[in-house]
Amino acid sequence: MVAQTTDWLGVDFGTSNSAAAFLHQGQVRQVTWAGADGSAAGTLPTAVFFDYQSRSMQVGWPAHAALQDGEEGRYMRSLKRVLGTSLMAENRIIGGKQRNFFDIIPEFLAVLKARAESQSGQVFRHVVAGRPVFFHSHDPARHQRALADLRECYRLAGFDKIIFVAEPEAAAVTNRQHLRDNALGMVVDIGGGTSDFTLFHVPPADPGGAGRAGRNSPAGVEIIASHGARIGGTDFDSTINFHAFMPKFGKGQQLTRLFSTETLTAPNTVFWDLATWEKIPFLYNAQTARVVAEYRQMAVNKPPFERLQQVLERQLGHDLAL
């Protein structure tokens, strides 16, 4: 018998968008938000905006609107891509105080939790959390660190019990009732940060008389294999940005060597970071400003680097990416 109500919250913390759902009176209810046009939306952009004046954090669509309206503050997106990296614990002054991603991600998840509790009238202490098959497909140790980071973020957000489910496997289980016995299927989940694949089999009805009832449990689907790669929509964004737009800001331009007539090509580090969603906020610092000022001084063609300085000074990296 399926419980009518539980204290478990289901969360899909995505690279580009996030969602949550809960069981209420035997029915799955998705948490809704006021979307960009004011209508109810079932997903929330995985983005935050720290307002410089109020020192408050806005989440989702309001964060996106604050950026587009040109409000003074720090915009951050693709938070999930930072899991398992050294950036997680790197402290920066954000919103008027020292913060790192162990502060920011739990605060985002806590907003999801609070919204679900407001709409359900329940308190959620446990979470079933979706995750990619691999956070880092070519680095098993980093993948495990990412899992540990995310578990800690859920704990800090107020969850006592955390269960992870690979996202394509969850999709296979969810859709099993629509498939015939002995069906062989594949889930293809191409997201903002990862692409995941699950091959599964739907076993036949129980000849002992249980019929198809067994398909109402996870055992009703046999997961044959799951795999994934750390490539998704944000990688295409970065590649297009880097190759099509960064040349307007100095990528590929020549710099004069000190005490020499020879030239060298401007290093790509700043341009890669400016083209990468999760790294853009970390360029707004004095060290990067000094480096770019040196590039401008050494440049054979100065206008592209002048434009780069303006983008960094005015913190327009995310506007450019959008």
C-alpha positions, 0 to 999 in steps of 0.5 A: 500500500502506498503511503498517503503522505510522507515526510520525504521530499523529492528534489532534482537539483539541476545545473540549469533548473531545479524542481521538487515534489512531494506525496500528498493524499496519495498523489505526487504534487510538484512544487510550483513557483511564479515563473518569468511571466507570472504564471505557475512554473514547475521548475526554478532556474538554478541561479542566485543574486546577491543584492549589494544594497539590501544584502539579501539573496534572491533565488530563481526567476527573481535572481534572473530578473535582477540581472536583466534589470541591471540591479547592483549585485552578484549573479551566480548560476550553474552552482552544481558544476562546482561540486567536487572542485576546489571552488566549493570551499573557496571563500569570497566576499559575496553579498557583504560577507565571506561566503563559499559554495557550502553556504550558497548551495544549502541556502538555495536548497533550503528555499526549495525545502521551505517552498515545499513545506509552505505548499504542503503544510508538512515538514520535510526532514528527509530527501530523495535527491536526483544526481547524475550518473557521474558528476565527473566522468573521467575522475572517480575520486572527484565524482565521490567528492562531488557526492560528499559535497552534495550530501553535506549541502543537503544536510546543511539545508536541514535534511536528516536523511539523504538518499541519492538516485541516479536521474536516468534510473529514476526516470526509468522507474517512473515510466515503467507503468507505460511499458509492456512486459519484457520491454527493453528501453533506454533513458537519454537525459541530456542536461545542463551539465551532464548527459546520462544514459540508462538501459533497462528491462521491464520484467514480465508479470509474476506467473505466481499470481502477483500480476503486474503489481510488482511494477509499482516498486523499484524492483519492477524495472531491471537496470541493466547499465547506466553511464554518463559524461560531464558534458551538457548544455552549459558546455555548448554555451561555453564553447560558442561563447569562447570561439564566437565572442571572446575574440571581440574581447582579446582572445587570439590577440597579440601582446608585445614582449617586454624589451623585445620586438617579438609578440605572443598570443594573449593567454586563454585563461581569462577568456575561458573563465569569462565564457564559463557560467560557474567561473564568471563571478570569480573574475571580479577581483583586483588580481584579474583587473591587474592582469587585464590592464597589463594585457591592454598595455601590451596589446598590439590592438588595444580596443578588444582589451578595453572592451574586456576591461569594461565587461569586468568592471561593470560585471557584465559577464553573465549578461554576455553569456545570456 
